[in-house]
Amino acid sequence: MPIQKTSTLVKADHHRPRVIQCNAFDEVLREVPVAVAFYYKDAVDGETLKQSLKVALEVFDLFSARL
């Protein structure tokens, strides 16, 4: 499987407004980006992954993700 050389920013289509309570640790690290990488044993369809991520991000409307 070839390595993907481009990325796509994924944001939720809808969001549920909410108040998130932050603690002191969150305030100290609020400018630090969080990078997470997931690897799958078998090939995953990119469009299916993108749509699933959009749905998951509806709960976390403050966030976006890059595939």
CORQUI-V636505 format. One record per backbone hydrogen bond with DSSP energy under -1.0 kcal/mol. CO is the residue of the C=O (numbers start at 1). NH is the residue of the N-H. If there is no record, write none. Layout:
co=[CO:CO]
nh=[NH:NH]
This chain:
co=[8:10:23:24:25:29:45:46:47:48:49:50:51:52:53:56:58:60:65]
nh=[67:65:27:28:29:32:49:50:51:52:53:54:55:56:57:59:16:63:10]
